Amino acid sequence: MTDLTEEEYDALDEKWTKDPPEPGPNGTGFFARRTADAAAQSARSITVDSFTADYLLTRAIAACKTPSEIIREPVREKIAASL
């Protein structure tokens, strides 16, 4: 990260002094929303047996994809077919 000039420090100080971030009730504040947004974009882990993991990894290597891409394709097809 680059160092800021005195003018930039003063501008940031003035901005946050005049309009400080305020926490909201029940997780509606800035940091709570930011954490919720990050959690919504993150992946979830599931546990599979070793045979399934080996199969996914083998298919992924053969197709030059990641295991999540191998899983994602049929899941999205099934979702699209059900709509």
Rosetta constraint file for C-alpha pairs under 8 A:
AtomPair CA 4 CA 8 HARMONIC 5.78 0.50
AtomPair CA 4 CA 9 HARMONIC 6.28 0.50
AtomPair CA 5 CA 9 HARMONIC 6.26 0.50
AtomPair CA 6 CA 10 HARMONIC 6.12 0.50
AtomPair CA 7 CA 11 HARMONIC 6.13 0.50
AtomPair CA 8 CA 12 HARMONIC 6.20 0.50
AtomPair CA 9 CA 13 HARMONIC 6.06 0.50
AtomPair CA 10 CA 14 HARMONIC 6.05 0.50
AtomPair CA 11 CA 15 HARMONIC 6.11 0.50
AtomPair CA 12 CA 16 HARMONIC 6.19 0.50
AtomPair CA 13 CA 17 HARMONIC 5.90 0.50
AtomPair CA 14 CA 18 HARMONIC 6.00 0.50
AtomPair CA 15 CA 19 HARMONIC 5.98 0.50
AtomPair CA 15 CA 20 HARMONIC 7.66 0.50
AtomPair CA 16 CA 20 HARMONIC 4.73 0.50
AtomPair CA 16 CA 21 HARMONIC 7.51 0.50
AtomPair CA 21 CA 30 HARMONIC 6.93 0.50
AtomPair CA 22 CA 29 HARMONIC 6.50 0.50
AtomPair CA 22 CA 30 HARMONIC 7.22 0.50
AtomPair CA 23 CA 27 HARMONIC 7.93 0.50
AtomPair CA 23 CA 28 HARMONIC 7.13 0.50
AtomPair CA 23 CA 29 HARMONIC 4.20 0.50
AtomPair CA 23 CA 30 HARMONIC 6.40 0.50
AtomPair CA 23 CA 31 HARMONIC 7.65 0.50
AtomPair CA 24 CA 28 HARMONIC 4.69 0.50
AtomPair CA 24 CA 29 HARMONIC 4.01 0.50
AtomPair CA 24 CA 30 HARMONIC 7.59 0.50
AtomPair CA 25 CA 29 HARMONIC 6.98 0.50
AtomPair CA 27 CA 32 HARMONIC 5.20 0.50
AtomPair CA 27 CA 33 HARMONIC 7.05 0.50
AtomPair CA 28 CA 32 HARMONIC 6.11 0.50
AtomPair CA 28 CA 33 HARMONIC 6.12 0.50
AtomPair CA 29 CA 33 HARMONIC 6.13 0.50
AtomPair CA 30 CA 34 HARMONIC 6.16 0.50
AtomPair CA 31 CA 35 HARMONIC 6.10 0.50
AtomPair CA 32 CA 36 HARMONIC 6.11 0.50
AtomPair CA 33 CA 37 HARMONIC 6.06 0.50
AtomPair CA 34 CA 38 HARMONIC 6.27 0.50
AtomPair CA 35 CA 39 HARMONIC 6.16 0.50
AtomPair CA 36 CA 40 HARMONIC 6.13 0.50
AtomPair CA 37 CA 41 HARMONIC 6.46 0.50
AtomPair CA 38 CA 42 HARMONIC 6.33 0.50
AtomPair CA 48 CA 52 HARMONIC 6.19 0.50
AtomPair CA 48 CA 53 HARMONIC 6.34 0.50
AtomPair CA 49 CA 53 HARMONIC 6.30 0.50
AtomPair CA 50 CA 54 HARMONIC 6.01 0.50
AtomPair CA 51 CA 55 HARMONIC 6.15 0.50
AtomPair CA 52 CA 56 HARMONIC 6.12 0.50
AtomPair CA 53 CA 57 HARMONIC 6.10 0.50
AtomPair CA 54 CA 58 HARMONIC 6.03 0.50
AtomPair CA 55 CA 59 HARMONIC 6.18 0.50
AtomPair CA 56 CA 60 HARMONIC 5.98 0.50
AtomPair CA 56 CA 67 HARMONIC 5.68 0.50
AtomPair CA 56 CA 70 HARMONIC 7.13 0.50
AtomPair CA 57 CA 61 HARMONIC 6.11 0.50
AtomPair CA 57 CA 66 HARMONIC 7.81 0.50
AtomPair CA 57 CA 67 HARMONIC 5.93 0.50
AtomPair CA 58 CA 62 HARMONIC 6.20 0.50
AtomPair CA 59 CA 63 HARMONIC 6.11 0.50
AtomPair CA 59 CA 67 HARMONIC 7.74 0.50
AtomPair CA 59 CA 70 HARMONIC 7.41 0.50
AtomPair CA 60 CA 64 HARMONIC 5.79 0.50
AtomPair CA 60 CA 65 HARMONIC 4.83 0.50
AtomPair CA 60 CA 66 HARMONIC 5.34 0.50
AtomPair CA 60 CA 67 HARMONIC 5.29 0.50
AtomPair CA 60 CA 69 HARMONIC 7.90 0.50
AtomPair CA 60 CA 70 HARMONIC 6.29 0.50
AtomPair CA 61 CA 65 HARMONIC 6.36 0.50
AtomPair CA 61 CA 66 HARMONIC 7.52 0.50
AtomPair CA 65 CA 69 HARMONIC 6.20 0.50
AtomPair CA 65 CA 70 HARMONIC 6.94 0.50
AtomPair CA 66 CA 70 HARMONIC 6.55 0.50
AtomPair CA 67 CA 71 HARMONIC 6.38 0.50
AtomPair CA 68 CA 72 HARMONIC 5.87 0.50
AtomPair CA 69 CA 73 HARMONIC 6.34 0.50
AtomPair CA 70 CA 74 HARMONIC 7.66 0.50
AtomPair CA 71 CA 75 HARMONIC 6.50 0.50
AtomPair CA 72 CA 76 HARMONIC 6.07 0.50
AtomPair CA 73 CA 77 HARMONIC 6.26 0.50
AtomPair CA 74 CA 78 HARMONIC 6.14 0.50
AtomPair CA 75 CA 79 HARMONIC 6.26 0.50
AtomPair CA 76 CA 80 HARMONIC 6.05 0.50
AtomPair CA 77 CA 81 HARMONIC 6.08 0.50
AtomPair CA 78 CA 82 HARMONIC 6.16 0.50
AtomPair CA 79 CA 83 HARMONIC 6.50 0.50
